[in-house]
Amino acid sequence: MEEIKRRKRELVYQGAVLNVYRDQVELPNGNVAEWDYIHHDGAAAVVPVTEDGKILMVRQYRNALDRATLEIPAGKLNDPKEEGIVCAKRELEEETGFRSEQLEWLITLRTTVAFCNERIEIFVAKNLIPTEQHLDEDEFVEVEAYTMEELKEKIFAGEIEDGKTISALMAYAVKYC
């Protein structure tokens, strides 16, 4: 593939979770194009597996969809240099009230490569130890447990639409089930 050169990057919006840039790029044919780009510091997520093989899921309100969704526990890195496994451990306990000393990397995914650099590392947590939820002030999360078969049914019925959750559950099913 011929090289595309970025000529200029302009910050258009700076927010708490993401920054939006407008890039000016020179294409291989010499034309110049403007592309919008969203920078996200990254995130981590976890597939928590109970002793009986069920997967803990979180149900929470998502403003962008104006409804509650069923997802695996996940959260933004506190710092772009934070290790994904540290974030995954924190989010597991914060959102589900369980912790684990046995987290294993499952997959890394990029959510929307056409216009965003968000990277999510996904881990599997086993040998769950009950603790307490530590929700943020703006978080209202219900924890529910499902079998992998129930979750597959929910995916194919359109009840689970979140990309990271579908990717993580299907990768888990292929690797462990």
C-alpha positions as CSV (number, residue, x, y, z in Angstrom):
1,M,0.0,0.0,0.0
2,E,1.3,3.4,-0.9
3,E,2.1,5.8,1.9
4,I,-0.4,8.3,3.3
5,K,1.2,11.3,5.0
6,R,-0.4,13.3,7.8
7,R,0.3,16.9,7.2
8,K,-1.6,18.5,10.2
9,R,-3.6,17.5,13.2
10,E,-5.9,20.0,14.9
11,L,-7.6,19.4,18.2
12,V,-11.4,20.1,17.7
13,Y,-12.8,18.9,21.0
14,Q,-11.2,17.9,24.3
15,G,-13.3,15.9,26.7
16,A,-13.1,13.7,29.8
17,V,-13.2,10.4,27.9
18,L,-12.0,11.3,24.4
19,N,-10.5,14.0,22.2
20,V,-11.6,14.7,18.6
21,Y,-9.0,15.8,16.0
22,R,-9.3,16.8,12.4
23,D,-6.4,15.5,10.4
24,Q,-5.2,16.8,7.1
25,V,-3.6,14.0,5.1
26,E,-1.8,13.8,1.7
27,L,-3.0,10.8,-0.3
28,P,-0.8,8.7,-2.6
29,N,-2.3,10.5,-5.7
30,G,-1.3,13.9,-4.3
31,N,-4.8,14.9,-3.2
32,V,-5.3,16.3,0.3
33,A,-8.2,15.1,2.5
34,E,-9.5,15.9,5.9
35,W,-10.3,13.0,8.2
36,D,-11.8,13.2,11.7
37,Y,-10.1,11.1,14.3
38,I,-11.2,10.3,17.9
39,H,-8.4,9.5,20.4
40,H,-9.3,7.3,23.4
41,D,-6.7,6.4,26.1
42,G,-7.8,2.8,26.1
43,A,-9.8,0.4,28.2
44,A,-9.9,-3.0,29.6
45,A,-12.7,-5.6,30.1
46,V,-13.2,-8.9,31.8
47,V,-15.2,-12.1,31.3
48,P,-15.8,-13.2,34.9
49,V,-16.5,-16.9,35.2
50,T,-18.1,-18.4,38.3
51,E,-17.2,-21.8,39.8
52,D,-20.3,-23.3,38.1
53,G,-19.2,-21.9,34.7
54,K,-21.7,-19.0,34.5
55,I,-20.5,-15.6,33.3
56,L,-21.2,-12.5,35.3
57,M,-22.6,-9.7,33.2
58,V,-23.5,-6.1,34.1
59,R,-26.7,-4.3,33.2
60,Q,-26.3,-0.5,33.1
61,Y,-27.8,2.5,31.5
62,R,-26.0,3.8,28.4
63,N,-26.7,7.4,27.5
64,A,-25.8,7.1,23.9
65,L,-28.5,4.5,23.4
66,D,-30.9,5.9,26.0
67,R,-31.4,2.5,27.5
68,A,-29.8,-0.2,29.6
69,T,-27.5,-2.7,28.0
70,L,-26.1,-6.1,29.1
71,E,-22.3,-6.1,28.9
72,I,-19.2,-7.6,30.4
73,P,-17.5,-5.4,33.1
74,A,-15.2,-2.8,31.5
75,G,-13.8,0.6,32.1
76,K,-11.4,3.2,30.8
77,L,-7.7,3.2,31.8
78,N,-7.0,5.7,34.5
79,D,-3.9,6.7,32.6
80,P,-2.8,5.8,29.0
81,K,0.2,4.0,30.5
82,E,-1.8,1.9,32.9
83,E,-1.6,-1.9,32.2
84,G,-4.8,-3.4,30.9
85,I,-4.7,-6.2,33.5
86,V,-4.6,-3.6,36.4
87,C,-7.7,-1.8,34.9
88,A,-9.5,-5.1,34.4
89,K,-8.9,-6.2,38.0
90,R,-10.2,-2.8,39.2
91,E,-13.3,-2.8,37.0
92,L,-14.1,-6.4,37.9
93,E,-14.3,-5.5,41.6
94,E,-15.9,-2.1,41.1
95,E,-18.7,-3.3,38.9
96,T,-19.4,-6.9,40.1
97,G,-18.2,-7.0,43.7
98,F,-15.8,-9.9,43.0
99,R,-12.0,-9.9,42.6
100,S,-9.7,-12.5,41.1
101,E,-6.0,-13.3,41.2
102,Q,-6.4,-15.4,38.1
103,L,-6.8,-13.2,35.1
104,E,-5.7,-14.4,31.7
105,W,-5.5,-12.3,28.6
106,L,-8.1,-13.3,26.0
107,I,-8.0,-10.8,23.1
108,T,-7.3,-7.2,22.3
109,L,-9.7,-5.4,20.0
110,R,-10.0,-2.0,18.3
111,T,-13.5,-0.8,18.5
112,T,-13.9,1.4,15.4
113,V,-10.8,1.5,13.2
114,A,-12.3,3.9,10.6
115,F,-12.2,6.9,13.0
116,C,-11.1,5.9,16.5
117,N,-8.0,4.4,18.1
118,E,-9.7,2.9,21.1
119,R,-8.0,-0.3,22.2
120,I,-9.6,-2.7,24.7
121,E,-7.7,-5.5,26.3
122,I,-10.0,-8.3,27.4
123,F,-9.2,-10.8,30.1
124,V,-10.9,-13.9,31.6
125,A,-11.2,-14.0,35.4
126,K,-11.7,-17.3,37.3
127,N,-11.6,-18.3,40.9
128,L,-13.8,-15.3,41.8
129,I,-13.6,-14.0,45.4
130,P,-16.6,-12.1,46.8
131,T,-15.9,-8.5,48.0
132,E,-18.1,-5.4,47.5
133,Q,-19.1,-3.3,44.5
134,H,-17.3,0.1,44.4
135,L,-19.4,2.0,41.9
136,D,-18.7,5.5,40.8
137,E,-21.2,8.2,41.8
138,D,-22.7,8.1,38.3
139,E,-22.8,4.2,38.0
140,F,-25.9,2.1,38.6
141,V,-25.0,-1.5,37.8
142,E,-27.0,-4.7,38.2
143,V,-25.0,-8.0,38.2
144,E,-26.5,-11.0,36.5
145,A,-25.1,-14.5,35.8
146,Y,-25.7,-16.5,32.6
147,T,-24.6,-19.7,31.0
148,M,-22.6,-19.3,27.7
149,E,-25.6,-20.8,25.8
150,E,-28.0,-18.2,27.3
151,L,-25.6,-15.5,26.2
152,K,-25.2,-16.8,22.7
153,E,-29.0,-16.8,22.5
154,K,-29.1,-13.2,23.6
155,I,-26.5,-12.2,21.1
156,F,-28.3,-13.8,18.2
157,A,-31.7,-12.5,19.4
158,G,-30.2,-8.9,19.3
159,E,-30.4,-8.5,23.0
160,I,-26.7,-8.0,23.3
161,E,-25.3,-5.6,20.7
162,D,-22.2,-4.2,22.4
163,G,-19.2,-5.0,20.2
164,K,-16.6,-5.7,23.0
165,T,-19.1,-8.0,24.8
166,I,-19.9,-10.0,21.7
167,S,-16.2,-10.3,20.7
168,A,-15.2,-11.3,24.2
169,L,-18.0,-13.8,24.7
170,M,-17.4,-15.5,21.3
171,A,-13.6,-15.6,21.8
172,Y,-14.2,-17.1,25.2
173,A,-16.6,-19.7,23.7
174,V,-14.1,-20.7,21.1
175,K,-11.2,-21.0,23.5
176,Y,-12.9,-22.5,26.6
177,C,-16.2,-24.1,25.7
